[in-house]
C-alpha cells in the first residue's frame, strides 16, 4: 500500500505536466479593448439596452463615412452578437474594410477570424499574414501572436530566432503574455530552424517578470521549477511563495501543488489540514490530482477524519477524470481501496461517484488567499 507521501509525490509529477502551458497565441479574446462605440475585441460588455441600441446605430451611421474605428467596433458587435444577431460574415467584412484602411486592431481581429474559421474558410497562413501586418503596424498583441506562430510553426515555418525577436518587441510594448512565452520558450528550448537552447536562468527571469505582472501561468511554472528542480537547485520557500500568489488568484493547479508541499512539510511544517482544504477546492473544480491526493489524506486520516469510504469516493473521481497514461495506476489505487469495503458500501459509493461526475461544476467554492508568508 503506498503511503500518503508516495501518492502526493506521484501526483505532483502530474501537476507539473498539467500546469506547463505551451506558448500561446493571442487570438483576440484576451483583455477586451473598449472604446466609446463598443468593444474592439468582440467580447460582450454590460451596458443599458438603450445605449446598446444607440451604439449600434451610431456605428452603422459612421461606417459609410469610411471611419475605420467605427467599422472595427461594428465588426466586433457582429462577431460577438452584442446588440445584434451574430453574423461572422458581416464581422469579417467590417474588419476587412477597416483593415484595408490601416486599422491594426481590425487586422488583428481579422486574423483571429481566419485562424478560427469564422465567417471564412480556416486558413492559418492567411491568419499569419494579417497578424504580421498588424504587428508591423505597431499592434503589440499581434507581435506576441506572430512570435507564437514562429514558435509553433502555425501558418509559417517555425523559426526560434524570429519567435524570440517578436516576443522581445512585444515585451517592449509591455505585453505580459510575450514575457510568459519567452519564459516557456527558454524553459523547454526550441529545436527547429534557428533553434533556441533551453536556458533555466533566462526562463526564470522572464517567468518572474511575467509573474510580477500578474501572469498566473508564470507563477505556477515558477512554483514547479523551484519545487521540481534537481535537489541542489530546489527552493521550497520560493515555490510556496509563487504557488500562494497563484492560489490567491484562484488557480486550482497551484492549489494542488501547494497542497502537496503542505502535506509533505516541504519548505514548511507539515500542514495536512490546510492541504486538505486546498485539495478539496481544486477537486471540486475538476483537478484529478487533487482528488487523488485528497483520497490519500482520507485513507491515512491526515488533516481530515480517517474514512476509507471518503478515500474510495475521491479516488474513484480522480481515476475517472484522468485521460493519460497515469489513469491505470490511479485505477489500481482505487481498486485496492475498494477491496477493503463491503459490496453494499461500494455500490452506494459508486452511485455517489456517478452522481458527482454528472453534477453541474459551474459554481465552485472560493478559497481564502494563502499569503506569501504561509510556511
Secondary structure by P-SEA (a helix, b strand, c coil): cccaaaaaaaaaaaaaaaacccccccccccccccccccccccbbbbccaaaaaaaaaaaaaacccccaaaaaaaaaaaaacccccccaaaaaaaaaaaaaaccaaaaaaaaaaaaacccccccaaaaaaaaaaaaaaccaaaaaaaaaaaaacccccccaaaaaaaaaaaaaaccaaaaaaaaaaaaccccccccccccaaaaaaaaaaaaaaccaaaaaaaaaaaaccccccccaaaaaaaaaaaaaaccaaaaaaaaaaaaacccccccaaaaaaaaaaaaaaccaaaaaaaaaaaaacccccccaaaaaaaaaaaaaaccccaaaaaaaaaaaaaaaccaaaaaaaaaaaaaaaaccccbbbbccccccccc
